[in-house]
Amino acid sequence: MRTLVFIPAWNEEASISEVIADVRKAMPRVDILVVDDGSADATTRTARENGVLVATLPFNQGLGAALQTGYLHALREGYDFCAHLDADGQHPAPEVARLLAEVEADRADLVIGSRYTDPAAEVGVDDYQPTFSRRIGTSVFRFFLTLATRQRFTDTTSGMRAANRRVMSLFSRHYSPDFAEIESLQLAVREGLRVEEVPVRMLERAGGSSFLTPLRSAFFIFKGVVVLLVGQFRPRRVEAER
């Protein structure tokens, strides 16, 4: 069984080496792909110096395009499973390995790492603490996505995921460029894929800064809700290949 872990990255030269090292330590048998989404810094060079394959997009196209590039590569190169995590150091690789284990055991087609499914878990000093605007956005998306899919979701914007070839096939053909995390969950459920959440630990960013300001967050929430509403009226796609 072959597994690919791909890492979408945009201006993450400060953290990409540490993320690659973490993946190698936790999952020594997987192949690693960094998808550089048109970075203006040394992300591509740094990743290549760490000995991993790099797909460099010619200009910044957004997270959706970077993720779809990873799914396309995994599908075309014949991987059985794939997973992705953020390049900013927020996603511990051992947690990603737990998601892959669920998919490899055929308990789900797509597994999401959720920060919010285990309220009893202790919060560490370095653990991720969402901002007020992000908590509002998460609550709004959680409500509308759960309503749209009739399946409970807690962490709709999580970038830590694992998938099998059914998901690769679907997402390599249909993937939102703007609201990748949210719309992909809606699409997967509508297409009959088994989507599950697993509680995970996430950390604060290891480097760089988030592009989401309070104003951008409000606009992102508004557009995300519109995307979910429109998605409800779209015809279902052809069933994803097994």
C-alpha positions as MATLAB code, in Angstrom:
seq = 'MRTLVFIPAWNEEASISEVIADVRKAMPRVDILVVDDGSADATTRTARENGVLVATLPFNQGLGAALQTGYLHALREGYDFCAHLDADGQHPAPEVARLLAEVEADRADLVIGSRYTDPAAEVGVDDYQPTFSRRIGTSVFRFFLTLATRQRFTDTTSGMRAANRRVMSLFSRHYSPDFAEIESLQLAVREGLRVEEVPVRMLERAGGSSFLTPLRSAFFIFKGVVVLLVGQFRPRRVEAER';
ca = [
       0.000    0.000    0.000;
       1.437    3.359   -1.056;
       0.673    6.583    0.796;
       1.324   10.195   -0.143;
       1.381   13.054    2.333;
       1.158   16.409    0.594;
       1.675   19.827    2.131;
       0.146   22.931    0.538;
       2.408   25.893    1.241;
       2.405   29.608    0.563;
       5.349   31.648    1.880;
       6.203   29.077    4.554;
      10.010   28.958    4.319;
      10.262   29.533    8.077;
       8.398   26.348    8.989;
       8.464   23.950    6.027;
      11.689   22.166    7.053;
      10.322   21.381   10.508;
       7.041   20.129    9.063;
       8.823   17.807    6.619;
      11.033   16.458    9.406;
       7.982   15.831   11.582;
       6.253   13.860    8.804;
       9.349   11.754    8.182;
       9.697   10.938   11.858;
       6.050    9.989   12.378;
       5.473    8.288    9.005;
       8.835    7.126    7.628;
       7.324    5.045    4.819;
       5.180    7.699    3.154;
       6.149    9.821    0.174;
       6.044   13.593    0.658;
       4.961   16.264   -1.811;
       5.086   20.002   -1.128;
       2.719   22.048   -3.279;
       4.101   25.583   -3.410;
       1.205   27.874   -4.272;
       3.224   30.617   -5.938;
       5.305   31.623   -2.914;
       7.378   34.803   -3.089;
       9.929   33.463   -0.595;
      12.247   30.439   -0.565;
       9.588   27.817    0.182;
      10.336   25.766   -2.959;
      14.102   25.889   -2.517;
      13.887   24.990    1.165;
      11.577   22.053    0.495;
      13.857   20.709   -2.244;
      16.860   21.037    0.045;
      14.982   18.715    2.400;
      14.827   16.087   -0.347;
      11.109   16.034   -1.108;
       9.212   16.364   -4.369;
       7.889   19.876   -4.991;
       5.085   20.989   -7.298;
       5.443   24.736   -7.848;
       2.363   26.569   -9.120;
       3.248   29.525  -11.390;
       1.322   32.046   -9.262;
      -0.793   32.074   -6.120;
      -4.059   30.315   -6.979;
      -5.483   29.676   -3.521;
      -5.675   26.724   -1.178;
      -8.203   24.844   -3.309;
      -5.880   24.705   -6.304;
      -2.958   23.582   -4.150;
      -4.994   20.795   -2.554;
      -6.422   19.652   -5.862;
      -2.871   19.448   -7.226;
      -2.028   17.077   -4.385;
      -5.083   14.899   -4.999;
      -4.365   14.793   -8.735;
      -0.770   13.711   -8.135;
      -1.836   11.022   -5.667;
      -4.426    9.639   -8.079;
      -2.238    9.704  -11.196;
       0.760    8.172   -9.443;
      -1.304    5.256   -8.163;
      -1.263    5.940   -4.432;
      -3.739    3.969   -2.335;
      -4.087    6.616    0.370;
      -3.177   10.230    0.864;
      -3.242   12.851    3.593;
      -2.503   16.537    3.837;
      -1.541   18.943    6.586;
      -0.742   22.638    6.823;
       2.780   23.931    6.262;
       2.730   26.326    9.216;
       3.495   23.727   11.887;
      -0.008   23.608   13.406;
      -0.624   19.963   12.552;
       1.496   17.360   14.391;
       2.368   14.520   12.033;
       1.510   11.775   14.590;
      -2.076   13.082   14.524;
      -2.114   12.808   10.731;
      -0.931    9.215   11.069;
      -3.995    8.514   13.231;
      -6.273    9.792   10.472;
      -4.533    7.609    7.905;
      -5.007    4.575   10.137;
      -8.779    5.119   10.024;
      -8.804    5.253    6.232;
      -6.445    2.289    5.879;
      -8.768    0.239    8.109;
     -11.626    1.150    5.729;
     -13.665    2.800    8.454;
     -14.146    5.894    6.270;
     -13.311    7.290    2.842;
     -12.406   10.739    4.164;
     -11.288   11.489    7.733;
     -11.104   14.992    9.195;
      -8.950   15.977   12.139;
     -11.162   18.016   14.471;
     -10.048   20.429   17.169;
     -13.495   20.457   18.743;
     -14.770   16.875   19.138;
     -13.132   16.174   22.507;
     -14.207   18.875   25.001;
     -12.698   16.925   27.908;
      -9.176   17.050   26.452;
      -6.646   19.143   28.329;
      -5.322   22.193   26.503;
      -1.536   22.460   26.447;
       0.533   25.641   26.475;
       1.406   25.254   22.785;
      -2.050   24.101   21.671;
      -3.969   26.080   19.101;
      -6.381   28.675   20.501;
      -8.822   30.039   17.883;
      -9.488   33.769   17.738;
     -12.945   35.161   18.465;
     -13.693   35.747   14.770;
     -12.585   32.229   13.880;
     -14.786   30.747   16.600;
     -17.759   32.635   15.177;
     -16.962   31.442   11.654;
     -16.570   27.854   12.806;
     -19.926   27.958   14.586;
     -21.689   29.387   11.531;
     -20.161   26.870    9.134;
     -20.834   24.027   11.556;
     -24.517   24.939   11.693;
     -25.047   25.345    7.949;
     -22.955   22.343    6.892;
     -24.653   20.074    9.416;
     -28.018   21.355    8.182;
     -27.050   20.872    4.523;
     -25.585   17.372    4.879;
     -27.666   16.063    7.803;
     -24.389   14.919    9.313;
     -22.810   16.554   12.342;
     -19.521   18.354   11.723;
     -17.501   20.256   14.317;
     -14.368   21.439   12.493;
     -15.404   22.334    8.951;
     -12.237   24.280    8.100;
      -9.702   21.734    9.327;
      -6.782   21.330    6.928;
      -5.724   17.983    8.419;
      -7.320   15.184    6.394;
      -6.754   11.649    5.091;
      -8.444    9.976    2.144;
      -8.623    6.919   -0.111;
      -8.799    6.614   -3.891;
     -12.544    7.275   -4.054;
     -11.921   10.698   -2.574;
      -8.879   11.294   -4.794;
     -10.987   10.553   -7.859;
     -13.765   12.912   -6.814;
     -11.596   15.789   -5.622;
      -9.211   15.617   -8.574;
     -12.198   16.404  -10.830;
     -14.310   18.670   -8.622;
     -12.781   20.947   -6.011;
     -13.647   24.503   -5.006;
     -10.851   27.049   -5.513;
     -12.092   29.382   -2.767;
     -13.779   27.326   -0.029;
     -11.971   24.034   -0.389;
     -12.423   22.681    3.127;
     -16.100   23.537    3.504;
     -17.465   22.772    0.040;
     -15.449   19.557   -0.257;
     -17.211   18.130    2.804;
     -20.602   19.008    1.370;
     -19.649   17.449   -1.967;
     -18.262   14.264   -0.403;
     -21.398   13.631    1.653;
     -23.701   14.356   -1.287;
     -21.754   11.846   -3.375;
     -22.246    9.116   -0.791;
     -18.709    8.982    0.593;
     -18.147    8.018    4.219;
     -16.858   11.093    6.032;
     -15.806   10.934    9.677;
     -14.159   13.233   12.204;
     -11.442   12.239   14.666;
     -10.422   14.439   17.618;
      -6.870   15.711   17.204;
      -4.449   18.089   18.846;
      -3.322   21.142   16.905;
      -0.611   23.660   17.742;
      -0.057   27.362   17.264;
       1.691   28.430   14.061;
       5.430   27.698   14.001;
       6.123   30.623   11.659;
       4.527   33.292    9.504;
       1.103   34.769   10.136;
      -2.469   34.080    9.105;
      -3.902   36.122    6.234;
      -7.319   36.284    7.962;
      -7.984   39.686    9.508;
     -11.342   40.327   11.280;
     -12.699   42.032    8.132;
     -11.527   39.197    5.887;
     -12.990   36.686    8.308;
     -16.418   38.343    8.097;
     -16.279   38.341    4.305;
     -15.082   34.728    4.307;
     -18.009   33.680    6.519;
     -20.521   35.437    4.262;
     -19.155   33.905    1.070;
     -18.845   30.484    2.689;
     -22.518   30.445    3.653;
     -23.483   31.466    0.109;
     -21.348   28.632   -1.307;
     -23.057   26.083    0.947;
     -26.514   27.323   -0.023;
     -25.703   27.206   -3.736;
     -24.219   23.742   -3.312;
     -27.530   22.422   -2.066;
     -29.155   23.085   -5.434;
     -26.412   21.621   -7.604;
     -27.083   18.220   -9.200;
     -25.141   15.317   -7.745;
     -21.976   14.321   -9.579;
     -21.368   10.944  -11.165;
     -20.475    8.466   -8.412;
     -16.792    8.631   -7.558;
     -14.662    5.770   -8.835;
     -13.689    3.077   -6.396;
];
